Amino acid sequence: MPQVIFLPHEEHCPDGAVAEAEKGELIIDVAFKNGIHIEHACEKVCACTTCHVVVREGFDSLEESDELEDDMLDKAWGLEPESRLSCQARVADEDLVVEIPKYTINMVSENH
């Protein structure tokens, strides 16, 4: 069973976390099951960038992103070549090391 290793993040998981994952499970769902609340303003429908993560290890094991995800990622803060939306990226056979960026572009939060 693959693991998703979440690197420490000041707000979401200060000590980091190692989580068991099912093949085909969304990264964001693995996070939620393990008490890591990744923002998801669009409710996981690939309509925002708040669940942006950077896959530091295991990126090549993921299915390629589609055009809609790529268009959304172009708007993400801190975009890197290994960036993915955690609501779209499904765990494959390999372990993943995931970093949750320090900032997100969250239109809902910014308007309050």
C-alpha positions in Angstrom: 0.0 0.0 0.0 1.5 3.4 -1.0 2.2 6.1 1.5 1.8 9.8 1.2 4.3 11.7 3.3 3.2 15.3 4.1 6.1 17.6 4.8 5.7 19.9 7.8 3.4 22.9 7.3 3.1 25.5 10.0 -0.7 25.5 9.9 -2.0 22.2 8.4 0.5 19.7 9.9 3.3 21.3 11.9 5.1 17.9 12.5 4.4 16.5 9.1 2.6 13.2 8.6 2.9 9.8 7.0 -0.4 8.4 5.7 -1.4 5.1 4.2 -3.2 5.5 0.9 -5.3 3.3 -1.5 -4.2 3.2 -5.1 -6.5 5.6 -7.0 -7.3 7.8 -3.9 -7.1 11.6 -4.3 -4.2 13.2 -2.4 -6.7 15.6 -0.8 -8.8 12.7 0.5 -5.7 11.0 2.0 -5.0 14.3 3.8 -8.5 14.7 5.1 -8.6 11.1 6.4 -5.4 11.9 8.4 -6.6 15.2 9.9 -4.8 17.5 7.5 -7.3 20.1 6.2 -6.1 21.3 2.8 -8.2 24.2 1.6 -10.6 23.4 -1.1 -12.8 26.4 -1.9 -14.5 24.7 -5.0 -15.3 21.5 -3.1 -12.9 19.4 -5.2 -14.3 20.1 -8.7 -11.1 21.6 -10.3 -12.5 25.2 -10.3 -9.9 26.9 -8.1 -6.3 26.5 -6.9 -6.7 26.4 -3.1 -5.7 22.7 -2.9 -2.5 23.2 -4.8 0.4 21.0 -3.6 3.9 20.2 -4.8 4.8 16.6 -5.2 8.4 16.5 -4.1 8.9 12.7 -4.7 6.8 10.3 -6.7 5.5 12.9 -9.2 6.2 10.7 -12.2 4.0 7.9 -10.8 0.9 10.2 -11.1 -1.3 10.2 -14.1 -0.7 13.3 -16.2 -2.8 16.4 -15.5 -5.5 17.3 -17.9 -6.0 20.6 -19.7 -8.5 21.9 -17.1 -6.1 21.2 -14.2 -3.2 22.8 -16.1 -5.3 25.9 -16.7 -6.1 26.1 -13.1 -2.5 25.5 -12.0 -1.4 28.5 -14.1 -3.2 30.7 -11.6 -1.7 29.0 -8.5 0.7 30.9 -6.1 4.2 29.4 -6.2 3.6 27.2 -9.2 6.4 24.6 -9.7 7.0 21.9 -12.4 5.8 19.3 -9.8 2.7 21.2 -8.8 -0.7 19.5 -8.8 -4.2 20.1 -7.5 -4.7 17.6 -4.7 -8.3 17.3 -5.7 -7.2 15.9 -9.1 -4.0 13.9 -8.4 -4.6 10.2 -7.6 -2.1 8.1 -5.7 -0.6 5.4 -7.9 1.8 2.6 -6.9 4.6 4.7 -5.5 5.0 6.6 -2.3 4.6 10.4 -2.5 6.2 13.2 -0.7 3.9 16.2 -0.7 4.5 19.8 0.3 1.5 22.1 1.0 2.6 25.6 -0.1 2.7 28.3 2.5 0.1 30.4 0.6 -2.9 29.9 -1.5 -5.0 32.1 -3.6 -8.3 31.8 -1.9 -10.8 34.3 -3.3 -13.4 33.5 -0.6 -10.9 34.3 2.2 -9.6 37.4 0.5 -13.1 38.9 0.2 -13.9 38.7 3.9 
